[in-house]
Every structure is written in structure tokens, then in C-alpha cells.
Amino acid sequence: MPPSPQDVLTVSNCYGAMLIGSYLSLMLFGLSLYQVYEYATASHKDPLRKKLYVLIIISLSTFQSVLCSHVSYHELVTIQSMSNITSAVIWQTFWSFDLQALTSDAITIACQSYYIYRLYQLSKRCRLVAITAICLLLTELGLSIAVTVYCFRSKLYSDSHIVSEWFLRNSMYRPA
């Protein structure tokens, strides 16, 4: 029988991975900001639509970094500093944790929809592939919304872990 989520998700092994992941994601976010800066200084001839698209993507990435930082702060500072902490408090989720899957998928969909748009413009033969990719992206968005709603309703890490694991194993399309 596989171990239950409570056995797998212990406090000691969750916080270290979460903190390292937060640090790495913030470093990559810094690289993204540098790329946006370079694009902004060199893209005087690009249409306004493309510049707004870049602004939307970097805004979503900024929101994702804020969520990641809030999760780390909430778990490592707020919860751990409580003198009367109980296991029930440790295993409860909160809004920034629940929104991370949806925000991450929104960034992925925004980036990949640009590639699909370019593929659609490439030739008439590629349009069926582009339409199929759009359907898969919409499926991913629907699953992500369903997981987010479930996580907001469940309020326990163990339930969120089960749904996230199911989502990763059973989604039709999961971009790299």
C-alpha cells in the first residue's frame, strides 16, 4: 500500500524543498526581468500589441513570484513563529498556495499561445496543428481552474497534494 500524503509530506522535508525552490525561482525571475529590460531597450520598432503581450507575461511572472514569496514567508515565518502551533495549522492551505497552479498555467498558456499564433500564421497546412494545440491549452486551463477551485475548498495540503498528483499524471497535455 502506498504511503498516505501525511506520511510523505512531513514538515522537515517540505520546508527545505520549498525554500530552495523559492530561491531558484526568484533567480530565474531576475533573469526574466533582465530579458524584458533588454527587449524594452531594443524593441522600438515592434508593434504595441507585442509589447503589451510581453508586459502581460512579465506581470503574471511577477504575480507568481509574489505568491511564491508569500508562501515561503507564511510557512517559514508566520506559522513557525506561533508559540501554540498545532498540526492542524501546519497542514492547512491558504490563498497564495491555492493560486499557484492557476498562475503557473496562465503563464504557460500565455507563452505558448504566442507560438501557436505564429504557427497559425506560418501556413495553411499548420492550422490544424494550431487549432489542436489551442484545444489542448483550453483543456489545461479548465483542469487548472478545477484544481484551483478544489484546493480553495479543501483547505488541506493532503487533499491539494492528491489532486495535484492526479492532475500531473492524467492531464492530456503538460508543457515542459
Backbone hydrogen bonds, N-H to C=O, Kabsch-Sander energy under -0.5 kcal/mol:
donor,donor_aa,acceptor,acceptor_aa,energy
7,D,4,S,-1.0
8,V,4,S,-1.7
9,L,5,P,-2.7
10,T,8,V,-1.4
14,C,10,T,-1.5
15,Y,11,V,-1.8
16,G,12,S,-0.9
17,A,13,N,-0.8
18,M,14,C,-2.4
19,L,15,Y,-2.5
20,I,16,G,-2.3
21,G,17,A,-2.5
22,S,18,M,-2.2
23,Y,19,L,-2.3
24,L,20,I,-2.5
25,S,21,G,-2.4
26,L,22,S,-2.1
27,M,23,Y,-1.9
28,L,24,L,-2.2
29,F,25,S,-2.0
30,G,26,L,-1.9
31,L,27,M,-1.7
32,S,28,L,-2.1
33,L,29,F,-2.3
34,Y,30,G,-1.9
35,Q,31,L,-2.2
36,V,32,S,-2.3
37,Y,33,L,-2.3
38,E,34,Y,-2.6
39,Y,35,Q,-2.4
40,A,36,V,-2.8
41,T,37,Y,-2.0
42,A,38,E,-1.3
43,S,39,Y,-1.2
46,D,43,S,-0.8
50,K,47,P,-0.5
51,K,47,P,-1.6
52,L,48,L,-2.5
53,Y,49,R,-1.8
54,V,50,K,-2.1
55,L,51,K,-2.1
56,I,52,L,-2.5
57,I,53,Y,-2.2
58,I,54,V,-2.6
59,S,55,L,-2.0
60,L,56,I,-2.3
61,S,57,I,-2.2
62,T,58,I,-2.2
63,F,59,S,-2.4
64,Q,60,L,-2.2
65,S,61,S,-2.2
66,V,62,T,-2.3
67,L,63,F,-2.4
68,C,64,Q,-2.4
69,S,65,S,-2.5
70,H,66,V,-2.5
71,V,67,L,-2.5
72,S,68,C,-2.1
73,Y,69,S,-2.8
74,H,70,H,-3.0
75,E,71,V,-2.6
76,L,72,S,-2.9
77,V,73,Y,-2.4
78,T,73,Y,-1.8
79,I,74,H,-2.6
80,Q,75,E,-0.7
81,S,77,V,-1.4
82,M,79,I,-1.2
85,I,82,M,-0.7
89,V,86,T,-0.5
90,I,86,T,-1.5
91,W,87,S,-1.8
92,Q,89,V,-1.1
93,T,155,K,-0.9
97,F,94,F,-0.6
98,D,94,F,-2.1
99,L,95,W,-1.7
100,Q,96,S,-0.6
100,Q,97,F,-0.8
103,T,99,L,-2.3
104,S,100,Q,-2.5
105,D,101,A,-2.3
106,A,102,L,-2.1
107,I,103,T,-2.0
108,T,104,S,-2.1
109,I,105,D,-2.8
110,A,106,A,-2.3
111,C,107,I,-2.4
112,Q,108,T,-2.7
113,S,109,I,-2.1
114,Y,110,A,-0.9
114,Y,111,C,-0.5
115,Y,111,C,-1.2
116,I,112,Q,-2.2
117,Y,113,S,-2.2
118,R,114,Y,-2.2
119,L,115,Y,-2.3
120,Y,116,I,-2.6
121,Q,117,Y,-1.8
122,L,118,R,-1.1
123,S,119,L,-0.9
126,C,123,S,-0.6
127,R,124,K,-0.8
130,A,126,C,-2.3
131,I,127,R,-2.6
132,T,128,L,-2.2
133,A,129,V,-2.4
134,I,130,A,-2.2
135,C,131,I,-2.1
136,L,132,T,-2.1
137,L,133,A,-2.4
138,L,134,I,-2.4
139,T,135,C,-2.0
140,E,136,L,-2.4
141,L,137,L,-2.4
142,G,138,L,-2.4
143,L,139,T,-2.5
144,S,140,E,-2.5
145,I,141,L,-2.4
146,A,142,G,-2.2
147,V,143,L,-2.6
148,T,144,S,-2.4
149,V,145,I,-2.6
150,Y,146,A,-2.3
151,C,147,V,-2.6
152,F,148,T,-2.3
153,R,149,V,-1.8
154,S,150,Y,-2.5
155,K,151,C,-1.8
157,Y,91,W,-2.7
160,S,156,L,-2.1
161,H,157,Y,-2.9
162,I,158,S,-1.8
163,V,159,D,-2.2
164,S,160,S,-2.7
165,E,161,H,-2.3
166,W,162,I,-2.2
167,F,163,V,-2.8
168,L,164,S,-2.5
169,R,165,E,-2.0
170,N,166,W,-2.4
171,S,167,F,-1.4
